[in-house]
Structures are given as C-alpha cells and as structure tokens.
Amino acid sequence: QLQLVDSGGGLVRAGASLRLSCAASGHTFSNYYMGWFRQAPGKEREFVALINLTGRTTYYADSVKGRFTVSRDNAKNSVYLQMNSLKPEDTAVYFCAASRGYSRDTEGYIYWGQGTQVTVSS
C-alpha cells in the first residue's frame, strides 16, 4: 500500500502563489503516475494535473495550464504542485493521488492523500 500525505495549503489573496507537497511512503513511489485533483464545496472532484513516472511528461487541466506546475522527486518520494497567479475559483481541497497508469479520472487512482485546503480571497 502507498500512503500519501498532502500539505502546503493555506489562505492567500488572488495573484499569490502556493506550493503543495505530497509525501509518499510504503510501496515504490516511482512505480506510480501521480495526479493532483481538487474539490470545491458542492462540486465534483476534478482533475488538475498529472505527472508520469519519470517526471518528464506532465498534463494539466485547461483551467490551470500556464499557472500550475507539477513536479516530482522520486529520491524524496514526493510530488509537488506549484500554483501561481491564484484565483478565487481555485479555492478547493486539493488531493494528491497515485495511479498505475495515465488517467484524468478519479476512478483511475488507487491511493489518495487526505487533502489540503486552499482558499484564495479576492
């Protein structure tokens, strides 16, 4: 089993930046694609970003493309989400998750972090 712990959320003003971290333990971290999802109150959990096993290929939701950057450090068993130019509509609980392959759907992910709250004020 892979345990994931999200951190780095907070309350910021529009235009600010935050860096989320996700620390993994248990199984071999480098065997998993890693994704970031978010869920706003009353909304479905949605895909934000995805990174492949080596970290060389990334994918983003259109809503965050150009503002967010996903990265991973397999030596540190960690994945990160750098969020710049934050907007009020980015307010949500952010989750990291692990998958055995490419997927933008929550159903494709096996393990989930507990989530970290990001609140962006206008």
N, C-alpha and C positions, 0 to 999 in steps of 0.2 A: 504494500500500500504506500501511496505517496501522500505525505502530509504537507499542506500549504498554509502559510501564514501571511496574510496581507497586512501592509502597514503604509503609513505616509499620508493618509487623508487629512483633511482639515477644512477650516473655513477661510476662504480667501475672497478678495474682490475681483471683479471682472478684469481681465487683462493680466492677471497674475499667473504664476507657474507653480506646479506641484510635481513632485516625483514620487510615484508609488513604487513600493517594493513588494516582492513576493518571495519568501524564503521556503525552500523545499527540503524535505527530509524523508528518509525511507528508501524507496526504490531509486534506481539510477535516473537522475533528473534529465540527463542528456538523451534519454530514450523517448522523451515526450515533446510533442509540439505544445507550446504554451500560448494560452489566449487570455485576453482581458475582456470582460463583459461589464455592463453596468445596468443597474435597475433603479429607475426613478419611482417615486411613490405613485401607485396606481397604474404603473406601466409594466409591460413585459420586460424580461431581462433581454438586453440587446448586445450584439457583438460590437466590440470596439477595435480590437487589434489582435494580431496573431503573429507568432514568430516560429520559424521552423527549427529543426533540431540543432543546426549549427549556428543559427543566428544570422545567416546570410540573406534570408528571404523573409520579408515581412508583408503583412496585409493590413489594411485599415478600412474601417467604415468611412463612407464619404463624409460624414458629419465631422470627423476628426482629422481627416487627411490634411497634412501640412501643418498641423498644430501639435499632434501627439506623435511620440516616437517610442516604439517598443524595442527593448534590447534584452539580452540575457548574458549571464556569465556562468558557464557550466562549471567552472572551477569553484565557484561560490554557491552553486545550486540556487541561483536566484534569477528572477526575471524582473524587469523594471518597466514602468510606463512614465515617460517624461511628458508632462502636459503643459503646454504653453498657451498663451492667449486664451485663457479660460473664459468661458461664457456662462451666464446663469443657467442656460439649458444643459450644461454639462453636470449640473447638480444631480447626484445619484450615489448609490452604494456601488463601489467598484469591486469586482471579484477577479482574481486570477484563477485559471483552471488549466488542467492538463489533459491532453488528448494523445492518442496513439497515431493520429494522422491529421491531415488538413481538414478543418471543419470550421464553419462560421456559425454553426447551430449549437445550442446548449446541449442537445442530445448527443453530440459527438464527444463530449467531455466526461471523463471518468472521475476526476478528483477536483475539488473546489476549495478555495480559501474561504475564510469566514466573512470576508468583505471589509471594506474600509470606506467610511463616509467622506464624500467630497461635496462641499457646499460652496457655491460661488454666488456672491452677492453682487447686485447691480450698482 
